[in-house]
Amino acid sequence: MKTAILYCSQHHGNTKKLLDAIAKQADVTLLEASAHEPADLTGYDLIGFASGIYYSKLHESVVACAEKSLPTGKKIFIVYTYGAWKPDLQNIQKIAAAKEAQILGVYGCRGFSDYGPLKLIGGIGKGRPNAEEIAGAVRFFKGLTAR
């Protein structure tokens, strides 16, 4: 199954740690969302959208790529890391619905964050994502491709 993952992983690279582990285990094309607008995703069977969470949402570059580049009728999945709050995924879900895409699954885990006032206390989620969470992302992806 030919797979691409459009991603944005800023600040501490939390999301990229998950994606690198997935890419070591599977033939996956990683495309940085801000560098690949619009990306040609027509040749991919499975498309992932991955990001850290910014103001309770996936990074705007990932959402913009989904809106501009997601072909109709594709199978997709979402991977995210978050500091304090789990995300509101309605924006990407609406895009998927409009493009008749099937969301096969969502994987999220904590990531280290020292954004804004969290810097004063040394951040939260230290050591995250940890080895177990990274392995969980790989299992999640293998489960998607085994379907």
ROTILO-889141 format. One record per residue: x, y, z of N, C-alpha, C in turn; residue in one letter. Coordinates in steps of 0.05 Angstrom, whole numbers, plus 5000, padded with zeros to 4 digits. Each point is the difference from the previous one (the first is absolute). Layout:
residues N
X,Y,Z,X,Y,Z,X,Y,Z,A
...
This chain:
residues 147
5017,4977,5000,4983,5023,5000,5018,5025,5000,M
4998,5015,4980,5017,5024,4997,4989,5022,5019,K
5017,5010,5018,4992,5018,5021,5016,5025,5001,T
4986,5022,5004,5013,5026,5005,4989,5012,5026,A
5018,5013,5014,4991,5014,5024,5009,5029,4998,I
4980,5018,4999,5005,5029,5001,5002,5008,5029,L
5021,5014,5008,5003,5006,5028,5012,5028,5005,Y
4996,5008,5025,5014,5024,5011,5008,4993,5028,C
5026,5002,5005,5010,4994,5027,5020,5021,5007,S
4990,5021,5014,5016,5022,5008,5009,4998,5029,Q
5016,5018,5009,5008,5003,5027,5018,4977,5010,H
4989,4978,5009,5015,4979,5012,5001,4974,4984,H
4987,5000,4977,5001,4977,4982,4985,4975,5011,G
4981,5005,5017,4985,4978,5012,4986,4982,4979,N
4986,5013,4982,4985,4985,4979,5020,4986,4981,T
5021,5013,4993,5020,4988,4982,5012,4974,5012,K
5003,4999,5026,5010,4975,5013,4982,4977,4994,K
4974,5004,5001,4981,4979,4993,5002,4992,4971,L
5001,5020,4983,5001,4995,4971,5026,4987,4991,L
5022,5007,5012,5026,4987,4994,4999,4971,5007,D
4988,4993,5023,4997,4972,5008,4983,4985,4981,A
4978,5012,4991,4983,4987,4980,5015,4996,4974,I
5015,5020,4991,5014,4999,4975,5022,4979,5001,A
5011,4994,5023,5020,4979,5002,4988,4972,4996,K
4975,4997,5006,4986,4975,4999,4985,4995,4974,Q
4995,5022,4985,4983,4997,4976,5010,5019,4978,A
4992,4995,4976,5006,5017,4977,4980,5023,5000,D
5008,5022,5012,4983,5024,5003,5015,5024,4989,V
4986,5017,4985,5011,5025,4991,4991,5022,5020,T
5020,5013,5013,4994,5021,5019,5003,5027,4985,L
4979,5016,5001,5000,5026,4986,4994,5022,5020,L
5019,5018,5003,4996,5022,5019,4979,5019,4987,E
4979,5005,5015,4977,5015,4989,5008,5028,4991,A
5016,5014,5014,5007,5028,4992,5017,5001,4976,S
5014,4978,4994,5018,4999,4977,4987,4988,4975,A
4977,4989,5003,4987,4985,4978,4972,5009,4995,H
4995,5025,4996,4973,5009,4994,4999,5009,4972,E
4982,4991,4984,4984,4976,5004,5015,4975,4993,P
4995,4978,5014,5014,4975,4995,4982,4983,4981,A
5013,4985,4983,4985,4982,4982,4997,4973,5014,D
4976,4995,5010,4994,4975,5015,4984,4980,4984,L
4996,5005,4975,4983,4982,4984,5010,4972,4999,T
5026,4996,5000,5012,4973,4998,5001,4984,5025,G
4990,5010,5022,5002,4987,5026,4974,4986,5007,Y
5002,4977,5011,4976,4985,5009,4991,5008,5028,D
5019,5008,5017,4994,5007,5027,5015,5026,5006,L
4986,5019,5012,5012,5027,5006,4996,5006,5029,I
5022,5008,5013,4999,5008,5028,5004,5030,5002,G
4988,5011,5021,5004,5028,5007,5009,5000,5029,F
5024,5012,5005,5012,4998,5026,5010,5028,5009,A
4996,5005,5026,5008,5026,5010,5000,5000,5030,S
5016,5020,5011,4996,5007,5027,4974,5016,5002,G
4990,5004,5024,4975,5015,5003,5006,5029,5008,I
4988,5018,4985,5003,5028,5004,4973,5013,5004,Y
4996,5011,5024,4974,5012,5007,4977,4980,4995,Y
5004,4976,5009,4980,4978,4998,4995,4989,4972,S
5017,5007,4981,4995,4991,4972,5027,4990,4988,K
4997,4984,4979,5023,4993,4984,5012,5025,4988,L
5026,5000,4995,5014,5024,4989,4986,5009,4975,H
4998,5026,4996,4985,5011,4977,5012,4991,4973,E
5026,4995,4999,5012,4991,4974,4990,4972,4993,S
4996,4983,5019,4989,4973,4995,4971,5001,4991,V
4984,5017,5013,4972,5003,4993,4998,5012,4972,V
5017,5020,4994,5000,5012,4973,5008,4979,4979,A
5019,4984,5005,5008,4979,4981,4977,4980,4996,C
4987,4993,5021,4977,4982,4998,4978,5012,4982,A
4995,5025,5005,4979,5014,4984,5008,5002,4971,E
5025,5007,4994,5008,5004,4972,5008,4974,4985,K
5011,4981,5015,5013,4978,4986,4987,4973,5003,S
4981,4996,5019,4988,4974,5004,4982,4993,4976,L
5007,4979,4985,4982,4992,4978,4974,4987,5011,P
4980,5000,4984,4974,4988,5008,5003,4970,5004,T
4987,4990,5021,4996,4972,5004,5024,4985,5012,G
5019,5013,5011,5024,4987,5011,4995,4990,5029,K
5017,4981,5008,5000,4991,5028,5021,5017,5015,K
4992,5010,5023,5019,5017,5015,5001,4992,5029,I
5021,5011,5014,5003,4997,5028,5012,5025,5012,F
4999,5003,5026,5010,5023,5014,5018,4992,5023,I
5022,5013,5002,5019,4996,5022,5006,5027,5013,V
5000,5002,5026,5005,5025,5013,5014,4996,5027,Y
5014,5021,5009,5011,5002,5027,4989,5025,5012,T
4996,5000,5026,4988,5023,5013,5014,5004,5027,Y
4999,5025,5009,5012,5008,5025,4980,4997,5023,G
4980,5017,5000,4981,5001,5022,4973,4989,4993,A
4990,5006,4976,4972,4992,4993,5000,4985,4974,W
4982,4980,5000,4996,4985,4975,4986,5018,4981,K
5003,4995,4974,4990,5019,4980,4971,4998,4993,P
4991,5020,4987,4974,5001,4986,5007,4994,4971,D
4992,4977,4990,5007,4992,4972,4978,5006,4980,L
4981,5016,5008,4977,5006,4982,5008,5011,4973,Q
5021,5017,5000,5008,5012,4974,5009,4979,4980,N
5017,4981,5009,5009,4980,4982,4978,4979,4993,I
4982,4996,5019,4978,4982,4996,4981,5011,4979,Q
4995,5027,5000,4983,5013,4980,5013,4998,4972,K
5026,5004,4999,5014,4998,4974,4997,4971,4990,I
5004,4981,5017,4998,4972,4992,4972,4994,4990,A
4980,5009,5013,4973,4996,4992,4994,5013,4973,A
5010,5024,4996,4996,5014,4975,5014,4986,4977,A
5022,4987,5005,5016,4986,4980,4993,4971,4998,K
4979,4991,5015,4991,4973,5000,5023,4981,5008,E
5017,5009,5019,5022,4984,5010,4991,4984,5024,A
5011,4976,5003,4993,4983,5023,5023,5002,5020,Q
4993,5009,5024,5020,5002,5022,5002,4972,5012,I
5023,4987,4997,5004,4973,5010,5007,5000,5030,L
5012,5021,5010,5007,5001,5028,5014,5025,5008,G
5003,5003,5026,5013,5024,5012,5018,4990,5022,V
5025,5009,5001,5018,4994,5022,5011,5026,5011,Y
4998,5002,5026,5011,5024,5013,5014,4992,5026,G
5020,5016,5008,5013,4995,5025,5012,5027,5010,C
5008,5000,5025,5012,5024,5012,5027,5006,4987,R
5007,5025,5000,5027,5008,4991,5010,5022,5019,G
5025,5004,5001,5012,5021,5017,4991,5027,4990,F
4993,5018,5018,4992,5027,4992,5010,5019,5021,S
5013,5021,4991,5008,5022,5017,4991,5027,4988,D
4977,4999,4988,4989,5024,4986,4990,5020,5021,Y
5005,5025,4995,4989,5022,5016,5007,4997,5030,G
4979,5002,5017,5006,4999,5029,5010,4973,5010,P
4997,4979,4983,5010,4974,5008,5031,5000,5003,L
5012,5019,4986,5029,5003,5001,5009,5007,5028,K
4983,5015,5015,5007,5008,5027,5003,4977,5019,L
4986,4978,4995,5001,4977,5017,5016,4977,4988,I
5015,5006,4978,5017,4980,4988,4985,4982,4980,G
4975,5007,4994,4985,4985,4980,4984,4977,5012,G
4984,4987,4983,4985,4977,5008,5005,4977,4980,I
4994,4976,5009,5004,4977,4983,5029,4994,4994,G
5017,5004,5020,5029,4995,4996,5004,4970,4993,K
5017,4996,4980,5006,4973,4992,4978,4988,4982,G
4982,5015,4991,4978,4991,4984,5004,5010,4971,R
4993,4986,4980,4990,4972,5002,5022,4981,5008,P
4992,4981,5017,5020,4981,5010,5001,4975,4981,N
5017,4981,5007,5004,4977,4982,4974,4984,4997,A
4983,4998,5020,4975,4986,4999,4981,5014,4981,E
4999,5026,5001,4982,5016,4982,5009,4999,4971,E
5026,5001,4997,5011,4997,4973,4994,4973,4988,I
5004,4979,5016,4993,4973,4991,4970,4998,4995,A
4984,5014,5015,4971,5000,4996,4993,5012,4973,G
5014,5021,4992,4995,5012,4973,5007,4980,4978,A
5021,4986,5003,5008,4979,4980,4978,4979,4999,V
4991,4990,5023,4979,4980,5000,4974,5010,4987,R
4993,5025,5006,4977,5013,4989,5002,4999,4969,F
5023,5009,4990,5004,5001,4971,4999,4972,4988,F
5013,4980,5012,5000,4973,4990,4971,4989,4999,K
4984,5007,5020,4972,4992,5001,4984,5012,4977,G
5006,5024,4992,4987,5013,4977,5006,4985,4974,L
5025,4994,4997,5009,4988,4975,4993,4970,4998,T
4994,4988,5022,4992,4972,5000,4971,4996,4992,A
4985,5022,4999,4971,4997,4993,4996,4994,4971,R
